[in-house]
C-alpha cells in the first residue's frame, strides 16, 4: 500500500487498537460546576481562560500607550506586513526512522554538540526543536538572530515510526524546492545528527548563493546609510572610549532565555492546570455505570474543527490546529500582546516560546523575539535592543549608564549613537546633529580642505541629486553607485545597480555610455555655510583627529615616553576625547545658541590650544610636561560636566 501525503497527518499517539489517547479526560463532569457558593467543604475547580481567550484579536486585546491621544490616530498596532512578506522557507516532509535508535538516544547525542540548541516542546516528548543557526554560519560565537530552526515530530505510518521534519529558515531557497525534494535529501539519513547536518549545509548553500544588492538601492530609501558613507567616523581608532558605553551582543540564545524565564516567572502557581483524579473517596458518583466502556472523544480544533491529530496542539482546556494558532499568534503580535497569551500544555522546564518555531515562520519569530526581549529589558533596566551598523549583531543598549549617548559594539568595536545610528555626536541631540552635519560637511569639504568657489549640481539618471566640487577627480552617485569624474562627467567604473521594472529585484548592470547619463547639470556658487570663527577651530580639530599619519606619529611618541612618565599612555584616549569634544562642543554652541552654551565657547577654544601645545612637543617634552597634561585632563573633565549639566 502506497503512502500518500495525507498519511503525514496521522496520530502520533497510537496504541494496540490505533486509538488516540489524550493526556487528559475532557468528558463532561459535574465537578466543573462546583463553586465556593454551592459548597464550601468540597473541592473548588478553578479553570483557566477558555479557548475564546485565543480567538482572533478584538479591540480589547490591543494594548496601547495610555498617554497616547487616541483621537490623533489608530490604536497601537504593530505593522508586520514587511515581516510576513520576508523571504523564508517553511517546508515539511516525512522520514522513516524505524531502523534508528530510539529518538531519545538520538537527542541525547545531539545535545552533546554545543553548536546546536535542542529543546523538547511538549510533556509527552513528541515534538522537538533544534536551533542549528551556528552550523549554517560556521561560527562559534553567538548569532544575533536564528536563521535555521528544525522541528521534528513523531508519527506512525503503516505501523512504522516516522519523523515529520520541518525546515524553518529565514533564507529562501535559491532554486526550486518542495516537500518531495526535501524528502529526497533526507531519505538516506541514518540518524538525527545527519538530518541536522544535511539541512544546515543546504541552508548555508542558499545563503552563499544569493548576491545581495547594496542598501543604497533599497526600495525604501534613496541613499546609503551613514555608516556606509562615512565608515571612518565610526571606527574606534578615531573615537574616545571615555565617551562610549560598551554594548554587549544580544545573541538569539540570550534573548530566548530572557523570554523563557519571563514566561515561567509569569506563570503563577495557582494558574497551573491541575489534573483531577475522580477515582478517590472524595467523589461518589452513584449514577456512574462502571460496566460501560469509556467513550473515546474524537479530538478536533476548537476553531476550525480540524481532526488531523498531528496538526493539533494541546491547550489547557481545548485543542488548536497549527493554522489557527498561527493566525492567533499573528493577531497578538500585530496587537503587541507581549508575552503571547496562548495557554499551551507544557512539561517541566518548557515554555510557550519554545513551541513557536513549530507554528510560525522564522522571520516572524525573530521579529517577535526582538520586540518581546526589548520590552522585557525596558521593564528591568530601561534598556533597549539595537543593531550594530557594522557587524549587524543585536546588542543591548543600557540607557541608564549611557550618559554620552554613545555605544561601542562589544563584537566589532565601532562607536555610534544608538538613537539615530549616526556617528557619536555628544552633546548635540540627534536632530541638532542632523542640522549641523548637513552644513558642516559642505563647509569642511569646500572651505577647509580646499578653497572652492563653484560646485556642480548633478541629477543622475537614477533620479538622485548630488552637489560635488567642480574640480574634484572622483564622485559616486548615492542612488545607483555610478562612479564618475565631476570635471568632465567621464565614467570611471562601468558597473552600477538598478531595479528590474517587472520584479523590483536588484540587478547589476553595465553602463554603455562613456559619460555619466545625467538628467541635469548646473554650476552653482559654493557659499559659506558656517561662521569662520567656528569652522576654523572645528576644521583643525577634525583634520588632526582623522589624520592617520598624525595619529601614528603621536602614538609612537607616547610609547617612547612610557618609561619616563607614569600614566602617559592615557594620552592616546585623551587626544581622541579632546578633539571630539572641541568639534562637537563648538557645533553644539553654534546650533543651540543658548546663553549657557555660549559661555562654553572660550573654554573649548582654550582646551584646543592646550592640546595643540602638547601635540607640538610630544616628541621632545619639556620638564613641566606631566603638569600640563594633567591640567588638560582636569579642564576636559570640567567641560564634560558642564555639557552634561546643560543637557540634563
TIDOKE-677145 format. One line per 5 residues: number of its first residue (from 1); for each residue x, y, z of C-alpha. Coordinates in nm, 4 decimals, always signed. Example, Ala and Ser with C-alpha at 12.3 -4.5 7.8 and 13.67 -1.06 7.14 Angstrom:
// TIDOKE-677145
1> +1.2300,-0.4500,+0.7800; +1.3670,-0.1060,+0.7140
***
This chain:
// TIDOKE-677145
1> +0.0000,+0.0000,+0.0000; +0.1473,+0.3334,-0.1016; +0.1764,+0.6178,+0.1466; +0.0059,+0.9405,+0.0454; +0.0971,+1.2838,+0.1703
6> -0.2167,+1.2797,+0.3880; -0.0555,+0.9983,+0.5846; +0.1647,+1.2664,+0.7384; -0.1362,+1.3807,+0.9393; -0.1913,+1.0501,+1.1227
11> -0.1913,+1.0478,+1.5037; +0.1368,+1.0466,+1.6893; -0.0193,+0.8633,+1.9874; -0.1022,+0.5068,+1.8769; -0.1778,+0.2067,+2.0962
16> -0.2571,-0.1528,+2.0007; -0.6034,-0.0585,+1.8793; -0.4714,+0.2511,+1.6956; -0.6867,+0.4812,+1.9101; -0.5587,+0.8204,+2.0202
21> -0.5310,+0.8619,+2.3977; -0.5430,+1.2249,+2.5149; -0.3335,+1.3276,+2.8115; -0.6462,+1.4485,+2.9950; -1.0091,+1.3401,+3.0029
26> -1.2349,+1.6101,+2.8569; -1.5649,+1.4258,+2.9184; -1.8482,+1.6125,+3.0884; -1.8154,+1.6137,+3.4660; -2.0427,+1.7708,+3.7318
31> -1.7284,+1.8739,+3.9148; -1.6909,+2.1550,+3.6626; -1.9907,+2.3255,+3.8232; -1.8833,+2.3095,+4.1867; -1.8284,+2.6648,+4.3147
36> -1.7432,+2.8181,+4.6551; -2.1050,+2.9409,+4.6843; -2.2585,+2.5990,+4.6263; -2.0323,+2.4071,+4.8619; -1.7653,+2.5341,+5.0920
41> -1.6396,+2.1961,+5.2108; -1.5888,+2.0279,+4.8732; -1.3101,+2.0850,+4.6216; -1.3199,+2.4066,+4.4186; -1.2491,+2.3836,+4.0446
46> -1.0695,+2.6852,+3.9037; -1.0310,+2.6860,+3.5265; -0.8040,+2.8986,+3.3170; -0.9320,+3.1067,+3.0255; -1.1217,+2.9026,+2.7710
51> -1.0301,+2.8794,+2.4068; -1.2118,+3.2077,+2.3438; -0.9100,+3.3716,+2.5030; -0.7021,+3.2905,+2.1964; -0.9600,+3.3805,+1.9318
56> -0.8576,+3.6495,+1.6791; -0.7797,+3.9808,+1.8443; -1.0546,+4.2242,+1.9357; -1.0248,+4.5866,+2.0310; -0.9987,+4.4955,+2.3960
61> -0.6899,+4.2837,+2.3312; -0.4914,+4.5608,+2.1691; -0.2582,+4.7287,+2.4130; -0.1989,+5.0989,+2.3654; +0.0040,+5.3575,+2.5431
66> -0.2211,+5.5262,+2.7981; -0.0515,+5.8564,+2.7313; -0.1297,+5.8416,+2.3599; -0.4069,+6.0623,+2.2312; -0.6408,+5.8135,+2.0621
71> -0.8142,+6.0916,+1.8703; -0.4920,+6.1607,+1.6792; -0.4783,+5.8170,+1.5137; -0.5440,+5.4423,+1.5404; -0.4587,+5.2247,+1.8360
76> -0.1054,+5.0959,+1.8880; -0.0991,+4.8246,+1.6204; +0.2380,+4.6953,+1.5022; +0.2952,+4.6932,+1.1259; +0.4263,+4.3455,+1.0434
81> +0.3449,+4.3460,+0.6721; +0.7119,+4.3544,+0.5729; +0.7902,+4.0689,+0.8131; +0.5137,+3.8499,+0.6741; +0.6403,+3.9084,+0.3198
86> +1.0049,+3.8476,+0.4082; +1.1815,+3.5605,+0.2230; +1.1727,+3.2347,+0.4181; +1.1391,+2.8569,+0.3952; +0.8703,+2.6673,+0.5888
91> +0.8517,+2.3122,+0.4481; +0.7563,+1.9722,+0.5938; +0.8451,+1.6197,+0.4938; +0.8206,+1.2689,+0.6407; +1.1144,+1.0451,+0.7306
96> +1.1128,+0.6721,+0.8153; +1.3155,+0.6137,+1.1342; +1.2177,+0.2510,+1.2035; +1.5842,+0.1470,+1.1738; +1.7162,+0.4214,+1.4013
101> +1.7965,+0.4016,+1.7680; +1.5298,+0.5444,+1.9974; +1.4664,+0.9147,+1.9395; +1.5621,+0.9941,+2.2989; +1.9082,+0.8443,+2.2439
106> +1.9467,+1.0431,+1.9202; +1.8518,+1.3627,+2.1023; +2.0994,+1.2964,+2.3842; +2.3800,+1.2585,+2.1291; +2.2760,+1.5768,+1.9543
111> +2.2727,+1.7740,+2.2795; +2.6434,+1.6984,+2.3203; +2.7125,+1.9307,+2.0241; +2.7396,+2.2825,+2.1682; +2.6715,+2.4363,+1.8262
116> +2.3033,+2.3419,+1.8368; +2.0297,+2.4144,+2.0899; +1.7842,+2.1268,+2.1444; +1.4509,+2.1594,+2.3271; +1.1530,+1.9284,+2.3759
121> +0.8264,+2.1104,+2.3024; +0.5699,+1.9073,+2.4957; +0.5320,+1.6961,+2.8064; +0.4941,+1.3699,+2.6075; +0.8173,+1.4370,+2.4119
126> +0.6561,+1.4044,+2.0719; +0.7830,+1.7377,+1.9348; +1.1400,+1.8662,+1.9350; +1.3044,+2.1879,+1.8123; +1.6688,+2.2256,+1.7079
131> +1.8343,+2.5652,+1.6526; +2.1134,+2.4934,+1.4011; +2.1977,+2.8541,+1.3124; +2.5598,+2.8269,+1.4212; +2.6159,+2.5333,+1.1872
136> +2.4909,+2.7447,+0.8957; +2.7058,+3.0429,+0.9903; +3.0108,+2.8289,+1.0532; +3.0915,+3.0320,+1.3624; +3.1314,+2.9584,+1.7294
141> +3.0243,+3.2997,+1.8569; +2.6595,+3.3758,+1.9372; +2.4388,+3.4884,+1.6481; +2.2058,+3.7838,+1.6646; +1.9018,+3.6075,+1.5176
146> +1.8237,+3.2471,+1.4334; +1.8410,+3.1569,+1.0645; +1.7619,+2.7835,+1.0834; +1.5213,+2.6030,+1.3132; +1.4450,+2.2331,+1.2634
151> +1.1307,+2.0875,+1.4213; +1.0731,+1.7111,+1.4343; +0.7520,+1.5361,+1.5394; +0.6814,+1.1680,+1.5984; +0.4314,+0.9954,+1.3677
156> +0.3147,+0.6394,+1.2960; +0.2645,+0.5286,+0.9334; +0.1991,+0.1699,+0.8275; +0.2846,+0.0592,+1.1823; +0.6325,+0.2138,+1.1458
161> +0.7729,+0.5038,+1.3407; +0.8362,+0.8160,+1.1338; +0.9558,+1.1710,+1.1926; +0.7752,+1.4686,+1.0490; +1.0608,+1.7140,+0.9799
166> +1.0101,+2.0898,+0.9410; +1.2722,+2.3125,+0.7780; +1.2071,+2.6637,+0.9127; +1.4547,+2.9253,+0.7880; +1.4601,+3.2978,+0.7117
171> +1.6599,+3.2215,+0.3958; +1.4615,+3.1428,+0.0822; +1.5674,+2.8555,-0.1474; +1.7998,+2.9570,-0.4298; +1.6101,+2.7281,-0.6704
176> +1.3027,+2.5024,-0.6953; +1.2109,+2.3464,-0.3610; +0.9246,+2.1313,-0.2314; +0.8485,+1.8622,+0.0254; +0.9417,+1.5960,-0.2346
181> +1.2866,+1.7497,-0.2809; +1.3289,+1.7756,+0.0954; +1.2275,+1.4114,+0.1393; +1.4772,+1.3070,-0.1280; +1.7590,+1.4904,+0.0519
186> +1.6821,+1.3222,+0.3850; +1.5833,+0.9688,+0.2816; +1.9330,+0.8269,+0.3356; +1.9916,+0.9972,+0.6729; +2.0828,+0.7333,+0.9292
191> +2.0298,+0.9418,+1.2429; +1.9156,+1.2787,+1.3704; +2.2660,+1.4269,+1.3529; +2.2801,+1.3550,+0.9788; +1.9409,+1.5225,+0.9310
196> +2.0692,+1.8357,+1.1045; +2.3966,+1.8286,+0.9064; +2.2163,+1.7942,+0.5708; +1.9700,+2.0740,+0.6380; +2.2314,+2.3141,+0.7793
201> +2.4541,+2.2543,+0.4754; +2.1582,+2.3127,+0.2431; +2.0661,+2.6460,+0.4054; +2.4337,+2.7512,+0.4091; +2.4466,+2.6935,+0.0328
206> +2.1322,+2.9023,-0.0126; +2.2866,+3.1776,+0.1971; +2.6103,+3.1812,-0.0023; +2.4315,+3.1510,-0.3361; +2.2494,+3.4827,-0.3193
211> +2.4232,+3.8086,-0.4196; +2.2950,+4.0907,-0.2010; +2.2447,+4.4304,-0.3553; +2.3890,+4.7298,-0.1705; +2.1478,+4.9129,+0.0574
216> +2.1854,+5.2303,-0.1483; +1.9263,+5.0978,-0.3948; +1.6813,+4.9634,-0.1415; +1.3279,+5.0491,-0.2482; +1.2549,+5.2070,+0.0893
221> +1.5435,+5.4552,+0.0922; +1.7136,+5.6758,-0.1608; +2.0728,+5.6642,-0.0394; +2.3255,+5.4677,+0.1589; +2.3278,+5.4595,+0.5363
226> +2.5511,+5.6982,+0.7273; +2.7829,+5.4135,+0.8241; +2.8279,+5.3072,+0.4603; +2.9129,+5.6608,+0.3550; +3.1404,+5.7574,+0.6463
231> +3.2871,+5.4402,+0.7952; +3.5931,+5.6151,+0.9413; +3.3749,+5.8309,+1.1656; +3.2559,+5.5150,+1.3473; +3.5920,+5.3429,+1.3946
236> +3.7370,+5.3010,+1.7462; +4.0691,+5.4374,+1.6218; +3.9091,+5.7833,+1.5929; +3.6547,+5.7719,+1.8775; +3.7008,+5.8055,+2.2511
241> +3.6387,+5.5095,+2.4806; +3.5798,+5.7636,+2.7616; +3.2609,+5.8766,+2.5888; +3.1242,+5.5327,+2.4967; +2.9379,+5.2597,+2.6834
246> +3.0046,+4.9028,+2.5770; +2.7032,+4.7308,+2.4179; +2.7174,+4.3534,+2.4766; +2.5924,+4.1272,+2.1993; +2.2359,+4.0022,+2.2430
251> +2.2502,+3.6578,+2.0885; +1.9407,+3.4676,+1.9832; +2.0057,+3.2274,+2.2711; +2.0229,+3.5109,+2.5237; +1.7019,+3.6768,+2.4033
256> +1.5254,+3.3409,+2.4000; +1.6482,+3.2753,+2.7538; +1.5032,+3.6113,+2.8668; +1.1651,+3.5235,+2.7182; +1.1672,+3.1703,+2.8639
261> +1.2500,+3.2981,+3.2106; +0.9841,+3.5676,+3.1861; +0.7209,+3.3191,+3.0664; +0.7950,+3.0841,+3.3556; +0.8004,+3.3637,+3.6140
266> +0.4673,+3.4979,+3.4850; +0.3032,+3.1583,+3.5329; +0.1582,+3.1807,+3.8830; +0.1435,+2.8518,+4.0779; -0.2324,+2.8804,+4.1251
271> -0.2787,+2.9257,+3.7485; -0.1170,+2.5979,+3.6542; -0.3538,+2.3316,+3.5307; -0.4138,+2.0645,+3.7910; -0.5111,+1.7154,+3.6863
276> -0.8128,+1.5959,+3.8922; -0.8481,+1.2297,+3.9810; -1.2152,+1.1401,+4.0235; -1.1452,+0.7836,+4.1372; -1.0971,+0.8860,+4.5012
281> -1.3129,+0.8614,+4.8106; -1.3852,+1.2335,+4.7890; -1.6165,+1.1788,+4.4931; -1.9124,+0.9401,+4.4921; -2.0942,+0.9249,+4.1604
286> -2.3913,+0.6982,+4.2326; -2.5210,+0.7157,+3.8755; -2.1923,+0.6110,+3.7183; -2.2104,+0.2900,+3.5179; -1.8771,+0.1195,+3.5785
291> -1.9609,-0.1616,+3.3404; -1.9815,+0.0702,+3.0366; -1.6721,+0.1094,+2.8204; -1.5394,+0.4662,+2.8185; -1.6409,+0.6688,+2.5157
296> -1.3349,+0.7944,+2.3336; -1.3950,+1.1500,+2.2205; -1.2524,+1.2410,+1.8806; -1.0295,+1.5429,+1.9172; -1.0680,+1.8453,+1.6941
301> -0.9592,+2.2056,+1.6678; -1.1869,+2.4307,+1.8730; -1.1848,+2.6929,+1.5970; -1.1999,+2.5135,+1.2601; -1.2927,+2.1537,+1.3636
306> -0.9721,+2.0147,+1.2101; -0.9351,+1.6488,+1.3184; -0.5810,+1.5779,+1.1937; -0.4145,+1.4791,+1.5187; -0.0605,+1.5572,+1.4035
311> -0.1691,+1.9178,+1.3410; -0.3263,+1.9675,+1.6848; -0.1624,+2.1363,+1.9819; -0.2897,+2.0823,+2.3351; -0.4026,+2.3867,+2.5319
316> -0.5248,+2.3974,+2.8907; -0.8896,+2.3274,+2.8076; -0.9057,+2.2540,+2.4359; -0.7075,+2.1802,+2.1207; -0.5994,+2.4091,+1.8374
321> -0.4574,+2.3243,+1.4958; -0.1362,+2.4682,+1.3607; -0.3013,+2.7015,+1.1084; -0.5449,+2.8521,+1.3586; -0.2690,+2.9013,+1.6161
326> -0.0600,+3.0763,+1.3525; -0.3469,+3.3202,+1.2891; -0.3907,+3.3821,+1.6627; -0.0189,+3.4459,+1.7067; -0.0070,+3.6878,+1.4122
331> -0.3044,+3.8762,+1.5584; -0.1419,+3.9004,+1.9012; +0.1949,+4.0140,+1.7618; +0.0181,+4.2755,+1.5499; -0.1625,+4.3926,+1.8643
336> +0.1703,+4.3895,+2.0511; +0.0362,+4.1456,+2.3068; +0.3553,+4.0634,+2.4959; +0.4005,+3.7955,+2.6119; +0.1739,+3.5894,+2.3877
341> -0.1370,+3.4696,+2.5670; -0.1714,+3.1101,+2.4480; -0.2008,+2.8535,+2.7313; -0.0048,+2.5588,+2.5905; +0.0226,+2.2435,+2.7994
346> +0.3912,+2.2282,+2.8930; +0.6280,+1.9982,+3.0736; +0.8849,+2.0889,+3.3359; +1.1429,+2.3379,+3.2081; +0.9417,+2.4163,+2.8941
351> +0.7901,+2.7488,+2.7871; +0.5350,+2.8609,+2.5301; +0.8113,+3.0479,+2.3451; +0.9832,+2.7206,+2.2541; +0.6755,+2.5957,+2.0640
356> +0.6618,+2.8937,+1.8262; +0.9139,+2.7559,+1.5664; +0.6717,+2.4697,+1.5003; +0.3911,+2.7154,+1.4148; +0.5188,+3.0409,+1.2626
361> +0.7902,+3.1201,+1.0017; +1.1296,+3.2218,+1.1317; +1.1236,+3.5904,+1.0191; +0.8100,+3.6419,+1.2283; +0.9612,+3.4521,+1.5212
366> +1.2784,+3.6647,+1.5101; +1.0680,+3.9820,+1.4932; +0.8637,+3.8782,+1.7964; +1.1783,+3.7718,+1.9837; +1.3332,+4.1151,+1.9365
371> +1.0304,+4.3235,+2.0355; +0.9462,+4.0963,+2.3290; +1.3044,+4.0952,+2.4614; +1.3188,+4.4742,+2.4160; +1.0011,+4.5118,+2.6199
376> +1.1380,+4.2845,+2.8910; +1.4687,+4.4738,+2.9139; +1.2864,+4.8075,+2.9240; +1.0902,+4.6857,+3.2258; +1.4053,+4.5625,+3.4007
381> +1.6694,+4.8315,+3.3415; +1.5212,+5.0746,+3.0904; +1.7415,+4.9210,+2.8229; +1.6800,+4.8526,+2.4574; +1.7957,+4.6183,+2.1813
386> +1.9688,+4.7825,+1.8867; +2.1645,+4.6694,+1.5843; +2.5326,+4.7388,+1.5291; +2.5668,+4.9323,+1.1994; +2.8819,+4.7377,+1.1121
391> +2.8549,+4.3696,+1.2080; +2.4706,+4.3779,+1.2276; +2.4765,+4.1989,+1.5636; +2.1892,+4.2727,+1.8000; +2.3236,+4.4487,+2.1102
396> +2.1912,+4.5553,+2.4496; +2.1735,+4.9349,+2.4884; +2.1634,+5.0387,+2.8532; +2.0288,+5.3950,+2.8548; +2.0809,+5.4324,+3.2305
401> +2.4614,+5.4148,+3.2027; +2.4937,+5.5674,+2.8539; +2.5312,+5.9296,+2.9650; +2.7066,+6.0394,+2.6434; +2.4538,+5.8676,+2.4115
406> +2.7317,+5.6648,+2.2520; +2.7576,+5.2871,+2.2268; +3.0531,+5.0724,+2.1297; +2.9882,+4.7268,+1.9883; +3.1387,+4.4542,+2.2040
411> +3.1863,+4.2403,+1.8922; +3.3472,+4.4736,+1.6339; +3.4277,+4.7814,+1.8448; +3.2686,+5.0580,+1.6345; +3.1110,+5.3618,+1.8045
416> +2.7709,+5.5052,+1.7162; +2.4651,+5.6843,+1.8503; +2.2019,+5.4156,+1.9193; +1.9144,+5.6612,+1.8697; +1.9891,+5.7866,+1.5171
421> +2.2570,+5.5323,+1.4112; +2.4956,+5.8110,+1.3096; +2.8457,+5.8674,+1.4411; +2.8835,+5.9868,+1.8049; +2.7741,+6.3499,+1.8403
426> +2.7539,+6.4314,+2.2148; +2.6499,+6.6905,+2.3350; +2.4201,+6.7560,+2.0364; +2.0794,+6.5928,+2.0111; +2.0134,+6.3771,+1.7051
431> +1.8006,+6.6470,+1.5390; +2.0584,+6.9169,+1.6132; +2.3365,+6.6987,+1.4724; +2.1370,+6.6357,+1.1541; +2.1072,+7.0132,+1.1081
436> +2.4742,+7.0703,+1.1846; +2.6227,+6.7910,+0.9745; +2.4290,+6.8977,+0.6648; +2.6031,+7.2349,+0.6780; +2.9346,+7.1291,+0.8301
441> +3.0310,+6.8608,+0.5797; +2.9829,+7.1015,+0.2895; +3.1783,+7.3683,+0.4746; +3.4588,+7.1252,+0.5632; +3.4940,+6.9875,+0.2123
446> +3.4605,+7.3171,+0.0284; +3.6305,+7.5685,+0.2543; +3.8531,+7.3780,+0.4990; +4.0123,+7.1005,+0.2965; +4.0224,+7.3066,-0.0224
451> +3.9064,+7.6521,-0.1177; +3.6203,+7.6053,-0.3626; +3.4294,+7.8762,-0.5466; +3.1887,+7.6745,-0.7629; +3.0008,+7.3450,-0.7405
456> +2.8261,+7.1205,-0.9897; +2.4712,+7.0149,-0.9067; +2.4080,+6.6889,-1.0928; +2.0904,+6.4834,-1.1194; +2.1848,+6.1276,-1.2160
461> +1.9776,+5.9100,-1.4492; +1.8574,+5.7161,-1.1427; +1.6982,+6.0346,-1.0055; +1.9492,+6.1016,-0.7257; +2.0713,+6.4635,-0.6977
466> +2.4191,+6.5479,-0.5675; +2.6445,+6.8504,-0.5331; +3.0190,+6.7998,-0.5938; +3.3218,+7.0200,-0.6345; +3.3702,+7.1132,-0.9974
471> +3.7427,+7.0333,-0.9747; +3.7045,+6.7001,-0.7936; +3.8601,+6.3987,-0.9623; +3.6086,+6.1367,-0.8434; +3.2487,+6.1176,-0.7221
476> +2.9948,+5.8413,-0.6639; +2.6196,+5.8598,-0.7055; +2.4462,+5.7877,-0.3774; +2.1500,+5.6304,-0.5570; +2.2895,+5.3785,-0.8045
481> +2.6629,+5.3707,-0.7301; +2.7825,+5.5090,-1.0655; +3.1407,+5.6381,-1.0288; +3.2455,+5.9316,-1.2470; +3.4743,+6.2355,-1.2789
486> +3.2871,+6.5606,-1.1967; +3.5201,+6.7668,-1.4198; +3.4074,+6.6106,-1.7481; +3.1445,+6.3544,-1.6244; +3.3521,+6.0683,-1.7668
491> +3.2589,+5.7266,-1.6254; +3.5348,+5.5787,-1.4081; +3.3594,+5.2432,-1.3442; +3.1112,+5.0754,-1.5759; +2.9119,+4.8666,-1.3264
496> +2.6153,+5.0072,-1.1342; +2.2932,+4.8875,-0.9649; +1.9383,+4.9184,-1.0932; +1.5899,+4.7789,-1.0276; +1.4070,+4.5356,-1.2534
501> +1.0831,+4.7047,-1.3635; +0.8816,+4.3810,-1.3541; +1.0017,+4.2167,-1.0337; +1.1603,+4.5068,-0.8431; +1.4704,+4.2921,-0.7787
506> +1.8181,+4.4472,-0.7663; +2.0091,+4.3977,-1.0910; +2.3767,+4.4622,-1.1625; +2.4158,+4.6443,-1.4943; +2.6941,+4.7806,-1.7112
511> +2.6946,+5.1425,-1.8273; +2.7285,+5.1621,-2.2057; +2.7812,+5.5384,-2.2157; +3.1301,+5.6853,-2.1766; +2.9924,+5.9772,-1.9749
516> +2.7513,+5.9938,-1.6833; +2.3899,+5.9822,-1.8093; +2.2846,+6.2903,-1.6155; +1.9372,+6.4415,-1.6389; +2.0571,+6.7848,-1.5364
521> +2.3937,+6.9543,-1.4682; +2.4283,+7.3126,-1.3435; +2.7041,+7.5251,-1.1900; +2.6303,+7.6954,-0.8570; +2.8264,+7.9191,-0.6195
526> +2.9884,+7.7435,-0.3239; +2.8592,+7.9717,-0.0486; +2.9892,+7.9577,+0.3091; +2.7715,+7.7632,+0.5500; +2.9242,+7.8352,+0.8921
531> +3.0928,+8.1356,+1.0543; +3.4700,+8.1371,+1.0173; +3.5389,+8.1536,+1.3928; +3.3642,+7.8193,+1.4352; +3.4673,+7.6462,+1.1135
536> +3.8393,+7.7191,+1.1623; +3.8604,+7.5556,+1.5072; +3.6254,+7.2679,+1.4221; +3.8150,+7.2070,+1.0975; +4.1526,+7.1972,+1.2743
541> +4.0178,+6.9504,+1.5336; +3.8709,+6.7241,+1.2663; +4.1813,+6.7260,+1.0476; +4.4021,+6.6375,+1.3436; +4.1681,+6.3671,+1.4688
546> +4.1274,+6.1838,+1.1358; +4.4842,+6.2231,+1.0145; +4.6290,+5.8720,+1.0168; +4.9875,+5.9982,+0.9934; +4.9459,+6.2415,+1.2845
551> +4.7762,+5.9730,+1.4932; +5.0520,+5.7176,+1.4265; +5.3242,+5.9699,+1.4987; +5.1625,+6.0683,+1.8306; +5.1132,+5.7090,+1.9482
556> +5.4747,+5.6193,+1.8699; +5.5942,+5.9148,+2.0766; +5.3683,+5.8109,+2.3683; +5.5106,+5.4577,+2.3668; +5.8627,+5.6012,+2.3941
561> +5.7602,+5.8125,+2.6968; +5.6054,+5.5227,+2.8910; +5.9277,+5.4510,+3.0786; +5.9771,+5.8205,+3.1646; +5.6297,+5.9446,+3.2619
566> +5.3830,+5.7319,+3.4578; +5.0344,+5.7134,+3.3110; +5.1315,+5.8865,+2.9878; +4.9642,+5.6109,+2.7777; +4.6208,+5.7504,+2.8673
571> +4.7058,+6.0495,+2.6456; +4.6079,+5.8410,+2.3432; +4.2441,+5.8317,+2.4504; +4.2549,+6.1852,+2.5911; +4.3637,+6.3024,+2.2457
576> +4.0580,+6.1485,+2.0794; +3.8316,+6.2807,+2.3560; +3.9613,+6.6389,+2.3392; +3.9414,+6.6617,+1.9591; +3.5904,+6.5102,+1.9566
581> +3.4568,+6.7363,+2.2321; +3.6081,+7.0512,+2.0772; +3.4473,+6.9821,+1.7388; +3.1097,+6.8641,+1.8668; +3.1035,+7.1107,+2.1560
586> +3.1532,+7.4128,+1.9302; +2.8924,+7.2672,+1.6936; +2.6528,+7.2482,+1.9899; +2.7215,+7.6125,+2.0782; +2.6686,+7.7177,+1.7140
591> +2.3405,+7.5259,+1.6656; +2.1731,+7.5737,+2.0040; +2.2739,+7.9379,+2.0665; +2.1809,+7.9048,+2.4340; +2.3250,+8.1532,+2.6819
596> +2.4777,+7.8821,+2.8996; +2.6172,+7.7128,+2.5889; +2.7789,+8.0341,+2.4629; +2.9742,+8.0517,+2.7902; +3.1475,+7.7270,+2.6925
601> +3.2990,+7.8639,+2.3734; +3.6069,+8.0250,+2.5411; +3.6717,+7.7071,+2.7427; +3.6546,+7.4876,+2.4336; +3.8928,+7.7183,+2.2470
606> +4.1300,+7.7167,+2.5459; +4.1161,+7.3352,+2.5604; +4.2108,+7.3169,+2.1925; +4.5073,+7.5497,+2.2424; +4.6297,+7.3476,+2.5395
611> +4.6147,+7.0305,+2.3352; +4.7935,+7.1788,+2.0335; +5.0812,+7.2714,+2.2652; +5.1029,+6.9115,+2.3916; +5.0852,+6.7736,+2.0362
616> +5.3628,+7.0060,+1.9200; +5.6131,+6.8959,+2.1877; +5.5232,+6.5279,+2.2239; +5.8471,+6.4243,+2.0520; +6.0617,+6.6332,+2.2919
621> +5.8565,+6.7209,+2.6031; +5.9642,+6.9953,+2.8413; +6.0231,+6.9394,+3.2115; +5.6712,+7.0528,+3.3127; +5.5074,+6.8133,+3.0638
626> +5.3273,+6.5979,+3.3290; +5.1827,+6.9061,+3.4973; +5.0418,+7.0405,+3.1717; +4.8758,+6.7196,+3.0513; +4.7240,+6.6801,+3.3987
631> +4.5853,+7.0331,+3.3598; +4.4323,+6.9323,+3.0256; +4.2725,+6.6286,+3.1888; +4.1158,+6.8467,+3.4613; +3.9948,+7.1035,+3.2117
636> +3.8445,+6.8266,+2.9967; +3.6562,+6.6809,+3.2944; +3.5243,+7.0261,+3.3829; +3.3960,+7.0852,+3.0264; +3.2310,+6.7421,+3.0153
641> +3.0499,+6.8054,+3.3421; +2.9229,+7.1413,+3.2199; +2.7966,+6.9871,+2.8970; +2.6157,+6.7121,+3.0872; +2.4511,+6.9664,+3.3166
646> +2.3306,+7.1745,+3.0216; +2.1831,+6.8636,+2.8561; +2.0235,+6.7353,+3.1775
***
